[in-house]
Amino acid sequence: MRTIGLLLAGAAVGALACLVAPLLLDDSTETAPETPKTNAATRYAFHQEEYIHPLVVGAMVGSDPKTETVCSLNLSSPYLFDLFDNLYRLGGPLDTPKELLEFDIKKRDGRTWVEWEGKHGAFLMYAHIGASPSGAQIVEFYESGGGTGVFGTVAFFKIETDRSFPDNKERTALKILGKIWLGDRYKGRIVYENGVLHIPANESRFGPGGPRDDSPLSIPIP
């Protein structure tokens, strides 16, 4: 299934999302002031249409496991598409904007994977693991620059609606709450159940490199 989605920079420039996010303001018609809404339902999601683009996820996760990204991005901005010509394209230059925007929705092992392919074998993909009662969206994310490495991360996001200042325009903000590094070519069935995130030890033949030197990890996510 091919689809067109939201656009931002590639995973190698996660910090860039923080720099451009304040510029991505919605220019829709102004409405009367109202109390900002938090954790409200929006049309953007990790598990159903309208899927958040893997490039957006990659930009916010970043490619350095030691770097903590703290930022949010306006998903409802009409200017996301216009930025493609000025931003980094994972895997090399692209021929058309369509190449950057298209991604696939695939079903594997009972999970829905949202996948984007760049040049020379580069790709980004994610699957939604679950949502906590507090509204934290738990996402399993993988990226490759086209080589043998496929680097995994569990990332935690929140989707909120609020209003910009001083324009008082409604927007949908994607905020990253944190991340857990899985390492290169991680293999394991990550699940969220009864309020606890379970990350098994790496079953891959490539050995250690996941959380806590490849030992299982269980974390309460309220």
HUNORGI-V62771 format. One record per residue. RES is the residue in three letters. PHI is phi in whole degrees, -180 to 180 (999 if undefined). D_LAST is the distance of its C-alpha to the last C-alpha in whole Angstrom. Layout:
BEGIN
RES_PHI_D_LAST ; RES_PHI_D_LAST
END
This chain:
BEGIN
MET_999_34 ; ARG_-99_34 ; THR_-149_33 ; ILE_-110_33 ; GLY_-134_30 ; LEU_-71_29 ; LEU_-129_30 ; LEU_-159_29 ; ALA_-71_31 ; GLY_-76_30 ; ALA_-66_28 ; ALA_-72_30 ; VAL_-127_30 ; GLY_-56_26 ; ALA_-65_27 ; LEU_-63_29 ; ALA_-59_27 ; CYS_-68_26 ; LEU_-77_30 ; VAL_-90_31 ; ALA_-55_28 ; PRO_-65_29 ; LEU_-89_32 ; LEU_-92_31 ; LEU_-100_31 ; ASP_-71_32 ; ASP_-105_35 ; SER_-70_35 ; THR_-63_37 ; GLU_-69_36 ; THR_-123_34 ; ALA_-66_34 ; PRO_-59_32 ; GLU_-151_29 ; THR_-68_25 ; PRO_-58_23 ; LYS_-103_20 ; THR_-119_17 ; ASN_61_14 ; ALA_-75_18 ; ALA_-69_19 ; THR_-133_21 ; ARG_-83_24 ; TYR_-94_22 ; ALA_-156_20 ; PHE_-95_19 ; HIS_-124_20 ; GLN_-161_22 ; GLU_-61_25 ; GLU_-91_26 ; TYR_-64_24 ; ILE_-74_23 ; HIS_-65_26 ; PRO_-56_25 ; LEU_-65_27 ; VAL_-66_25 ; VAL_-61_22 ; GLY_-62_24 ; ALA_-65_25 ; MET_-82_22 ; VAL_-71_21 ; GLY_79_24 ; SER_-107_26 ; ASP_-108_26 ; PRO_-64_23 ; LYS_-90_24 ; THR_-95_24 ; GLU_-95_21 ; THR_-88_21 ; VAL_-126_20 ; CYS_-165_21 ; SER_-136_21 ; LEU_-134_23 ; ASN_-81_25 ; LEU_-69_25 ; SER_-89_27 ; SER_-67_30 ; PRO_-78_33 ; TYR_-98_34 ; LEU_-59_32 ; PHE_-63_35 ; ASP_-66_37 ; LEU_-82_36 ; PHE_-57_36 ; ASP_-74_40 ; ASN_-108_39 ; LEU_-111_36 ; TYR_-63_36 ; ARG_-112_36 ; LEU_-59_34 ; GLY_92_37 ; GLY_119_40 ; PRO_-60_42 ; LEU_-107_41 ; ASP_-78_44 ; THR_-142_43 ; PRO_-58_40 ; LYS_-60_39 ; GLU_-61_38 ; LEU_-75_35 ; LEU_-87_34 ; GLU_-72_34 ; PHE_-146_31 ; ASP_-110_31 ; ILE_-114_29 ; LYS_-129_29 ; LYS_-104_28 ; ARG_-145_28 ; ASP_53_26 ; GLY_76_24 ; ARG_-119_23 ; THR_-101_24 ; TRP_-110_25 ; VAL_-103_25 ; GLU_-126_28 ; TRP_-124_31 ; GLU_-111_34 ; GLY_-102_36 ; LYS_-81_39 ; HIS_57_40 ; GLY_84_37 ; ALA_-70_35 ; PHE_-157_31 ; LEU_-132_28 ; MET_-156_25 ; TYR_-148_22 ; ALA_-136_20 ; HIS_-83_17 ; ILE_-87_14 ; GLY_170_12 ; ALA_-130_10 ; SER_-83_6 ; PRO_-58_6 ; SER_-81_6 ; GLY_100_9 ; ALA_-73_8 ; GLN_-93_11 ; ILE_-103_12 ; VAL_-128_15 ; GLU_-96_18 ; PHE_-126_21 ; TYR_-134_24 ; GLU_-139_27 ; SER_-144_31 ; GLY_-88_34 ; GLY_112_36 ; GLY_-90_37 ; THR_-79_36 ; GLY_-75_33 ; VAL_-131_29 ; PHE_-101_26 ; GLY_-108_23 ; THR_-148_20 ; VAL_-98_16 ; ALA_-117_15 ; PHE_-118_12 ; PHE_-128_13 ; LYS_-137_13 ; ILE_-110_16 ; GLU_-133_17 ; THR_-111_21 ; ASP_-150_23 ; ARG_-130_26 ; SER_-76_28 ; PHE_-125_30 ; PRO_-93_33 ; ASP_-70_34 ; ASN_59_31 ; LYS_-105_31 ; GLU_-70_27 ; ARG_-147_26 ; THR_-110_23 ; ALA_-106_21 ; LEU_-102_19 ; LYS_-119_17 ; ILE_-91_16 ; LEU_-96_13 ; GLY_167_14 ; LYS_-158_15 ; ILE_-127_16 ; TRP_-75_20 ; LEU_-98_21 ; GLY_93_25 ; ASP_-84_28 ; ARG_55_28 ; TYR_-64_25 ; LYS_-138_25 ; GLY_176_23 ; ARG_-93_21 ; ILE_-84_17 ; VAL_-136_15 ; TYR_-124_11 ; GLU_-148_11 ; ASN_53_10 ; GLY_79_6 ; VAL_-127_8 ; LEU_-91_10 ; HIS_-112_14 ; ILE_-115_16 ; PRO_-69_20 ; ALA_-63_23 ; ASN_-66_25 ; GLU_-93_27 ; SER_-70_30 ; ARG_-72_33 ; PHE_-82_33 ; GLY_85_31 ; PRO_-61_28 ; GLY_144_27 ; GLY_-92_23 ; PRO_-66_20 ; ARG_50_21 ; ASP_56_25 ; ASP_80_24 ; SER_-92_22 ; PRO_-60_20 ; LEU_-138_16 ; SER_-127_13 ; ILE_-130_10 ; PRO_-66_6 ; ILE_-123_4 ; PRO_-71_0
END
